[in-house]
Amino acid sequence: MVTPSFWAGKRVFITGHTGFKGGWLALWLQKMGAIVTGYALPPSTIPNFFEVAEVDRGMNAIMGDIRDHDALQNAITSSQPQVVFHLAAQALVGTGYSDPLGTFSTNIQGTAILLECLRNTKSIQAVVVVTSDKCYENKEWPWPYRENEPLGGRDPYSSSKACAELVTAAYRDSFLGPAGIAVATARAGNVFGGGDWSANRLVPDLLAAFSQNQTAQLRRPHSTRPWQHVLEPLAGYLMLAEKLCTDNAYSRAWNFGPGEEASLLAGELADQLAKIWGENASWHAAPTVFPHEAETLQLDSTLARKKLDWHARWSLTAGLSATIFWHKSWLTATNMREYTLKQIEQYSADEYPKQ
């Protein structure tokens, strides 16, 4: 599991700290006593996790574009981080179709600019670049993808994440590795959790509909995905970074996906969420035709389980319950910073989430 004492006093730089995953990671690191600096664009939704959970209260939060080399270099140079987590990205398949150039620019060029800045920073010990489970060349086969499978991507978002993997490998092999900086990429499954208000994502769409007593609409109820609570892959990123700081052998690609029991059809996940929510929550398939997305996607995380001793601590039901508890607490104007920290405590203690 994550080692809190390792992170106490550690200087950590997070790109994308205003996003859903980045915000949860920033709070977890603050809780463990890390000195956290974030660099990202302002939040893209109203409401958003960054503001609702008051993420900026315990960190140095810098607003800037990942593609702005000089601003990013200044932020890194001034904070002199030891560990870097790169989460800044255009993270939606749908937006990739509507803004392909912006997606490629942010996810590919942005990654290259960050890595170029890091090669000029002597304090860096470890870098974790977060990509996506969609970076693989999807062949719609029924078995999980391993880290040595070919990269690919039919849509702009997926392709951009495969390219980010290649850019990272080139910088690792050509510059950062020889300089003694350990660099790894992390490919996680579909995450959910409290505080995600992104458009056209399954769980946020379901929660929005259920909370307004509306019937939710599912775009792709027959698509299979590896579903996991946001704290699961974040734990993997933290555990991986701890290893990277002492052993360059961990500089490679890693999958962080749930077990086979959590790889479900979107409709099956919606059924489970509706059951836990109660109050006659329901959904139906949307009639509109949408752009292509992979129908089947699963990750093989054997490497992370064997080499990092990483595994899911919460069952799918527990993770969905935690998400509903968080959302309903927000609806009743609870202090969501404290509530989020409480959920991190429950997860770290391997406790079933409580309201």
N, C-alpha and C positions, 0 to 999 in steps of 0.2 A: 504494500500500500504506500501511499504518499508519506514522506518523512517530514513532518512539520519543522523539526530542528534544522534540517538542511536548508530550508528556505528563510529562516529567521535572519534578517540582516542582508539577505542576498539582493543584489541590484538586478532587477528584472525589467526588460523592455517588451511591451506588448503592442503590436500593430493591430488595429481593429478593436480597441478596447471599448468603443461605443456600440459595438454589435452585441448580439445575443450571447454567443459563446465567449467572446472576448470579455464581456462584462462579468459573466459568472467566473471566468478565470481570474480576472483582476480582483474580485472580492475574495476568492479563495486564497490568493497569494497575500492579500492584505491581512486576512485572518491569521495567517501563519507568520506574519511579521516581516514579509519581504518589503523592500523599498521599490515601489512599482512606478514606472513611467509608461504612459500610454500615448500612442500617436495614431490618430484616425480622423476621418471626416466626422462632422456632427451626425447624430443619429438620424436615420432616414425615415422613421415612422413616428407618429404621435398616436398613442403613447409609445414609450420605448423603455427597455430594461435599464439603460444607462441612467436615465433621470428618475424613474420610479424607484429603483434600488439605491439611488444616491451613490453610484459607483465612484464618483470623483472625490468623495469626502476623504478617502484615505490614500490618495495617490497624486502624482503630478500628471494631469490630463492635458495633453497638447493636441490641438485641432490642426490637422494638415492633411494634404493629399499624399498618398504613398508614392505618387509619381513625381513629386517635387523633390528632386535630389538634394538641393541645398538646404531646404527646411528640414528634411529628414536627417541629413548628415549632422546638422546643428543639434537636433534633438538627441541623437545618439551620442554625439561627442560630449554634450553637456551632462548627460546622465551616466556615461561610462558603464553600461550594463555588463553583467557577467553572463546572463542568460537572456536569449531573445526568443519570443514566440511570435511567429508571423501568422496572423489571422485576417489581416485586412484583405478584403476581396469583394468582388461582385459575386454574390453567393446564390443566385437564383437562376434556374434553367430558363424560366419564362423571360426574365430580363435579358438573358443572353440572346434570345431570339429578337427582342425588340431593340436591343442596343448591342450588337455584336462587337463593334469597334471599341466601345467603352469597356466591354467585358474582357476582350483580349488585352487592351491597354492596361487595365488595372491588374488583372491576374497574371499576366506574363511580364510586361514591362515593369510593373510595380514590384514584382518579386525580384527581378534582376537589379533594379535600383537599390532595393534594400540590401541585397547580398553584396553589391558593389560598395555600399556604405560600410558594411560590416568588415570588409577586408582591410579597411583603413582604421579600424578600432581595436587597439591592442588589449582592451579589457575583456573581450568576448571569449568565453569558454565553450558555450554550447548554443546551438540554434535549432529550433524545431519549426519547420515550415509545414503548415497545415494545408493540405490539398483537399481531396475528396474521394469517396468510394467510386465516383463516376469517372475517375481518370483512366479506368481500364477500357480496353477495346471490348465492348460488350457484345457477346455472341449469343445472348439469350439462352445460355445453357443452364441446367438446373443445379449445378454445383458451385460452391463459393470460389471467388477469385483469390489467388495467392499473390504475394508481393512480387513474384518473378513472372507474372503474366504480362503479355504485351499491353502497352499503353495505347490509348486511342480516344475517341470521342466524336460522335456523329453531330451533336449540337454544339454551338459555340461555347457554352459554359463548360461542358465536359472536356472539350478539346483544349480549352484554356488551362484547365487544371492538369491535364496530361503534359502540356507544354511547360507549366510551372515545375512539374517534376523533373523534366529534362534540364531546364535552366538551373535548378538547384543542384542536380548531379554534376553539371559542368562546373559550376562555381566550387562545389565541394572538392572535386578531383583536381581542378586547375589552380585554385587559389587558397580556399579556406582550410582544406585538409592539410596541405603542406605547411600552412602557417600555424598548425596545432589547434585549429578550431573544429570541434566536432559538429557535424550537420546531419540532421535526419529529417525525413518527411513523414507525415502522419496522415493516414487515409481512414476517415471515420465513416460510419454508417449514418443513416438519417437520424438526426437528434431532435428531441423535443424537450420541453421543460417550461417552467413558469417564466413569463416575461418575453415570449417570442410573439411579436405582432407582425411578422413579415407577411407580405401578400402571397397568396397562392401556395401556402404550405398547409399540409393536411391538418395537423393538430391545432394550429392557431385558427384556421377556418372553422373547425368543429367547435372549439371553445367559444368563438364569437357567436356562432349560431345558437349553441345551447344556452348561453347566458342571456340571450334575447328571446328564448322560447320559440326559436325558429327551426325549421327542418334544414339541416346542413346539406350542401350539395358537394358531391365528390367528383373530381375530374377524372380520376383513373382508379376506380375501386378494385380493379383486377390486377394492378401492378404490385409486385412483390418487392419489399424493401427490408433492410436490416434496421429495426427500430430500437433506439436506446435513449435513456435519459441523458441530458447534456453532461451531467457529472461523470458519467462512465468514460467517454473519451478524454475529458479533461484530466481525469486521474491518470489515464495512460500517457498523456502529454507530459504531465509533471514527473511521473515515474521515469519516462524516457529521458527527460532532461537531466534528472539526477544521475542516471547512468552515463550520459554523454559527458558530464563534467569530469568524470574519472576514467573513462574508457572509450577511446576512439573507435573501438570495434562495433559500437552501436550506431555508427554513422551509416545509415541505410534507410530504406523505406519500411514502414510498419503499418499494418492494418489494426484498427481498433473497432471491431464490429461485435455485435451480440452473438449469442449462440443460435443454433438453428431454430430453437423454440420461439425466438423473437423476430424471425424473418417471416412476416405475414403479408397477406394481401392487404391493401389499404382499406378495403371494406371490412376485413376482419378486425383491424386495429380500431376502426371507427365503431364497430359493434362493442368492443371492449370499453372504449372511452365512454360511449353512451351509457353502458350498464353501470359504470362507476359513477358517472355524473348523476344518473337517476332523473327524476322529474320528467319522465316520458321523452327524453332526448332521442332524436331520430335523424336519419339521413336518407338521401336518395341520390342516384347517379345523375350527374348533370348531362343534359342532352347535347351540349356543344362539342364540336370536334376541336381538339387541341393539337398543337405541334407535337412532333415525335419526342417521346421520352422512352428510355429502356423499360421493358415490361418486367424483367426479372433481374435482380441484383442482390448478391450476397457476398459477404467477406469471410475469408478464412483467417482467423486471428490466432492460429496455433503458435506462431512465432512469438507474439506478445505474451501469450500465456506461459510458454516454456522459458523464454529468456528474461522477461520482466516480471513474471508472476502476476500479470495483470489479468483480471477477470471481472465480469459484471457482478456488482455487489447487490444491486436491486433487480428483482425480477421485472418483467414487463409490466405486470399489474402494479407493483410497487412504484415504478417510475411514472406510470400514468396517474396513479393516485397522488403522488407528490405534485405532479403538474396541476391537477385539478385543485388540490389543497391550496397551492400557490395562487392560482387564478381567482378562486373564491375569496381568499384572504385579501387580494388586491381589490376586489369588488366591494369589500366592506371597509376599505380605507385603512388597512393595517399598515404598520411601519414595515415596508417591504425590504428595506436593507436588513433590519434585524431578522425578519422572517427568512430571508434568503440565507443569511449566515447560520440560522438554526437548521435549515435543511442541509447545508454543507456539513454541519456537526453530525446530524443523523446519518448521513451517508458515510462519513468517515468512521463512525462508530459501528457501522454495519447494522443500523437499526431500521426497522420498517418505518417509512415516513408517517408522521403524525400531523394532524391538523394544528 
